[in-house]
């Protein structure tokens, strides 16, 4: 019996509470996964799951075995990485959750550079502007914009990314002049995930304005494209807007005010049994993204 593969099947069935879903995720047949779990049960002389036609759940012994099996898989992965460390070679797979715009730009460029240095590494990307569940989506690292990460997670600050309210020159030339945040109430503002409250900081003022518009998207790159096409005003992270501000395809609106940004964090569940590869990639991002984007 290939115990490592069998243990992987057991852990995945426990995570999914389903043999069928586990088989799909592992690219195995349901029969193979079932036999793997049976092999582990025979090897340990334990019943790991309660099985009915509708539900699969861990037994008490299965709960205890799951903890050790997760640790074992993490240790095996770490051992594999460390075995190649003598020649600076990293091996393995990292599953990363990140906002869509970040994944398509800064993160993609970082992964490209990392893979060029370590060609035996593999990346699985979960790109979404919603907050990913690290356990449910089997995520090793989640990159998140926030002032303060969840206290239950381990977090490492990567950099600060400011935001900018901007529009195309054509849009600004065709409409009334904008000099204060309140003027935005008369304009078409492009909303991200329904967030209609925009925050502005002036020399002696702190204002929040509830804006409205005809485009609402969960992808910042869509809003950037709409702004470039002259469809309205967008509030974008500077990593997405910077290049287009330099080429004058976008222009900052109300330059006497600033909009507060957020820190970008790498968050993960635990330092215990963390893969050497995961640690190496977080270190790489920290070094690569030393400078804030303002």
N, C-alpha and C positions, 0 to 999 in steps of 0.2 A: 504493500500500500504506500502511495505517495502521501505521507502524513501532512506535509505542508499544504498541498492542494486540497486534501480532505478538510483540514482545519479552515482553510479559506472558504470552502463551501459552507461549513458549519457556521462561521461568523456571518457570512452573507445571509444565510437563511434566518438567523437570529435577528439581523438588522431589518430585513424585509418582512419577517413573519410570513414568509411564503417561499415554498420550494420553486414554484414557477418563476417568480420575479427574480429570485437569486440565480436561477439557471440563465435567464436572459442577461442579467448584469455580468455574469461570468463567462458568457458565450459558451455555455455547456448545455447539454440536454438535461431535462428534468430527471431522467433516470440516472444519469451520472451523478448529479448532486445528491439524489436520494441515497445512492450507494456510498457516496463519500461520507454522508452523515451516519449511515449504518456502520461503516467501517470504524469511525471514531467512537461510536457507542460501544462497539464490540471491543475495541482497543482499550477503552477506559472502563469497561464493564459498568456503564451508566446509561440511563435513559435521559437523553438531552431535551427532548421535546414532547409535549402533549400534542397529539395529532387528532383532528377531527376532519370531517369533510369540508368544514367552513373555516377552520382556524388552526393556526400553528402557534404554540406558545412554549416558552422555555420552562422546564422543570426547575425545582430549586437547585438540583445538581447541575443542570444546564447553565443556570445563572452564574454559578461559581466557576464552572469550566470556561464559560465565555470570557471572563475576566483574564484568566491565565492564557487563553488562546489569542486574545487580542495583543497581550504583552509579547507573546511568543512571535507572532507575525511581525510586530514592530521591531523586535530584536533581530529577527532574521533579515529584515530589510536593512537595518542599520549595519549588520555584519557584512552584508553584501557590498554596501557602500564603502565600509572601512577596509575591506579586503583589497579594494582598488586604490586606496588612498596613498600607497607608497609611490605611485606614479601620477598622483594628482588626478586620477580618473574617478568621476562620479557616475553611478549607475542607478537607475530606478525611475519611478514615475511620481510626479507631483500633481495633485488635483487642486486647482486654484479657482476660487470664486472672486469675481471682480465686477465693478460697474462696466457697462458696455463700452462707453467712450474710453475709459482707461485701458480696457482690454484690447481695443482696436488700435491704440496709439502707444502710450508709454510702456505698458506691460508687454505688448507684442515686441517692441524693440528690445526690451530687456531680455525676454525669452530668446529672441534671435541671437543676441550676443552670448547668452549663457550656453545655449546649445552649440554654438560655434566653439566654445571652450571645452564643453563636455558633451560630445556627440552621442553618448550612450544614455542620455537622459530623455525622458518623455514627459510631455505636459498635457493634462486634460483641463480645459477651461470651461467654467460655468459662468457665462457672462449674463448678468442681469443687474438692473438698478434696484431690485429689491434685496433685502438682507437675506443672504443664504443661511440655511441651517447647517452648521458644520457636521453634525452627526447624521442627520437624515440624508444629506447629499454627499456623504463620505468625503468631505472637503479637508485637505491638509492645511491650507492657508486661505483665509479670506481677506481681501483688501477692502477696507472700508473708510469712507470719509466720515469723520465724527470728531467732536470736541473731546469726548470721553468714551472709550469702549466699554462694553459690558464688563462689570467687575468679575464675572464668573469665567471670563476668558483671559488667556495670556495675550498680551498685546505689545507690539514694538512699533514705536513711532518712526515713520519713514521720511516724511517731509510735510510741509505746509503748502497747500494749493489755494490761492486766492480765487475769487470769482469776479466777473466783469459783466456789467449790463451793456449790451452792444446791439447795433443794427447796421444794415448796409447803408452806404452813402445815398443810394437811390431812395431808400425808404425815408431817410431823414430829410432829404431835399424836397420830398413830395408832401410833407406834413408840417404841422405847427411845431415851432421850436420848443425843445424840451430843456428847461432850466432847473426844475426842482422835481423831486420824486412824485409830488402830487400831480404833476403834468402827465404822468404815465396813465392816470385814470382815463384819459381821453385817447389812449393809444391801444393798438392790438399787441398784446404781450403773449409770448409763446411759453406755455406752462409745462413744467416737468412733473409728471406723476401727480397732477392736480395741485401742486404747491403754488398757491396764488398769493402768498404773503412774501413780499420782497423787503429786505432789510437794508437800510442805507445809513451810513455814518458820515456826518459832515464835521466841520471844525468845531462847532458847538451844538451839534444836533444828533439825535438818534431817532430815525423815523422808520416805521413799518407801513407799507402800502399794500393794500389788497388789490391786485391787478386782475385783468380778465383778457381773454383772447380766444381766437377760433381754432387754435391748435394745441392739443394736450398730448404729450408723448412720454413714454417711459425710457426714451433713449435720447441722451443729450446730443448725439451726432445728428439726429433728425432735426432737432431744434436749431442746431448750428446751420444746417443746410437751408432750412426755411428762412433763417435770418439773412444769410448770404443772398438768397433769392429775392430779398426785399419784402418778405411776407409779414414781418413784425419785429418786435424787440425781444431778445433772449437774454437770460441771466445764465452765463456759462462759466464752468471752471476754466481757469486761465490755461491749463494744459491743452484744452481743446480750442481755445480762442486765439492763443498767442500768435500762431503762424499767420492767421487771417487778419489780425490787427496790424502785423508788420507789413503785409501786402496791401493794406487799406481796403480789403474786401469787407471788413467789419470796422466800425468806428465806435469808440467808447461813448456811451450816452451819459450825460450829466457828469463830466469829468471832475467837478468840484466835490463830488461825493464818492465814497468807496462802498463796496458791498463785502461783508465779512465772508471769508472762506472757511476751510476746515483742514484739519490735519488728516493725512492719509496714514492709516495704521495697517500693519500685518497682524491679524489675530488668529489664534489657534487654541486648541483645547488644553494641551498640557505639555510641559517640558519633558515629562517622563516618557521614555521610550520614543522620543522624537527622532525621526529619521535623520541620519547625517546629511542626506541630500536636502531635506527641508531646511535644516539649519544653514547649510551652505547657500541656498538660494535666498533666504532672508538676509544673510550677511551681504550677499551680492547686491540685492536691492538697496540695502542701507548705504552701501558704498557708492552705488551708481546714482542714487537720488539724494545726494548730500545737500544740494541747493534747493531752496524753496522756489516755487513758481508764483511770481507776483504779477 
